[in-house]
Each structure stands twice: as C-alpha cells, then as structure tokens.
Amino acid sequence: MTRAEEFQELRPLLFSIAYRILGSVGEAEDAVQEAWLRYDAYPGRPASAKAFLAATVSRIAIDVLRSARVRREQYTGRWFPEPLLADPYEDPERSAELADSLSMAALLLLERLSPLERAVFVLREVFGFGFGEVAAAVGRSETACRQLAVRARRHMEAGRARFETDRRERDELAGRFFDAFRDGDVDRLRDLLAADVRMVGDSGGNAPLWGTGVFGAGKVARVLAGIAGPFVRIGGVVQPHEVNGQPGAIFRDRDGRIVNTLTLDILSGRVQTIRAVINPDKLRHLGPVADAWAIVREANQARRPTPQP
C-alpha cells in the first residue's frame, strides 16, 4: 500500500484514540490531520505504520490536552465532551473496552487524569497496545508507564458506576423513557427515574439551561414533562439515537436543525443521570444547529393559553 492508503486504513483507529484523549471531535480530527502531515513528511519507512501513527497522534493529543485544560477550567458551567454519534473504529476482540471508554460518564472520569495518565490508559487499557509501544508514544520508560497505568486504572475504577450491562433491557427502558417524554407523562417518567436522578447540561453560556441542574425523580419528571409539550407543539422532534454508545436522542427543530443531544446513564433498571449538550459550538459537527434561544421563546409562547374571541 502507499503511505496515503496506509493512513486512510488506520484513520478510524487514530480518530478513536485522539477522541478518547481529548473528548472533542474537532480537536481529534485536527490531531489526526496533523499526524498525517508528520507521517507524510517522515523521511524513513516505519517498521509499523500503526505503531508510528498511534504514537504520533497520541503525542499531538497530549500537547493539545495540556493547553485545552486551561480553557476548560475557565469554561462557563459544566464541561461535557462533544457528542459522538458513532465510533468509526471497531475491534471485535476489544468491543467491551471500546464501548466502556466511549460513554459520557467514562470520558468525564478520564478528565480527572493527568494528560499522560489519560494517554497511557487509552492506549493500554482501551486499545491494548503493549507497554513498549505505549512508552514510545508518551516518551516515558516502560516502568513509568506501568505505574501511570496502575494509577489511571485505580482512579477510573473508583469513580466508575456499574452501568446496566444488558443492552436489550437498557434500550427497552430508554424507549419507554422517550415515549413518556414525548407524551409529557409525569407519572410514567417518574417510574423510570432513580430516586436520586440528576439532570445536568452543558450550554457553555451560549444556550438556555435549567440552572446548575435538576435533582430528584419528582422534579426531573416535572421539568421533562414541562419541556416536552411545548417543544412538540412547535414542531420539535425527539429522535432516539445512540450518543457516545449510550441510549440517547437528538432534539431537532421543525426544520431538522439540531437543538441538543441527550444521553441516559442507566443502572439497575432506572435512569440515573441525564446529560444534555446544548452548547451550539459542540453540536456543529453533527449538522446545522438551531437557535436554542428562539426555540425557548417560541415554546414559552406555546405554553400560553390562546385568548378566547
């Protein structure tokens, strides 16, 4: 194969590595493109294009993450990863690791790691690279990488909830949740929510949001039901769709433009956490984005009773 053909074959893997290190679709795509430029300019012929490119994209992503952390510390409100509708990389032998590391909850846990710990965890625990390859990628000794991997695993295991493993039951519950949501049925919604459920969002200060969050089954059910009716009345569409490998949905306005994404964390037959990404800057890679402020104004208008003649 030509160098360009090798790169294109490995591109899904490179994007998946970079996305898990960065939590940003745009930054991951930029890192992959920069990896190609370095590979194309490399004077020799690497023994393994896969190892060379994985190391290159990892080093680029580590550098990007270090500068991105400063911006994320100054971010308005909660910071969530950019939603990903489908992982381009597949490996049947590591399907569990790939799925576990893609969820919003897992990516937020990865945010707690140092850039080096995060890269080592992603390369070793998710993609199964050997410690020699990991060491070459991050510029540390194999011994140091083993220590980084142990620390990263400890942090991840301490913070990781045990999410519902039965995919069929999980998807069936999500279907009932979105049916109840579209119907604005408070009682049915409440029955599907954990008592201590939390609903949180990322607007980045660029879109309307329900404060810092809504907590508890009763309050969350009432807020969801209050959103659903007016949104549907003005032509809004709730499109169930996996988001980051989890049950979720894409909310669209009457013209098909994206308003927000929603993901559900499900444990023991109940929805534990609802996360919405509403920041338009984090949705543009999915397609045309709606004006969420205008949607809210129109929905509020739809709530008001029509004056009788």
PyMOL commands that set and color helices and strands:
alter all, ss='L'
color gray80, all
select helices_A, chain A and resi 3-22+25-41+49-73+92-100+104-110+115-126+131-138+142-159+167-183+186-192+217-233+280-282+284-286+292-303
alter helices_A, ss='H'
color red, helices_A
select strands_A, chain A and resi 193-202+214-215+237-240+248-252+258-267+270-277
alter strands_A, ss='S'
color yellow, strands_A
deselect
rebuild
show_as cartoon
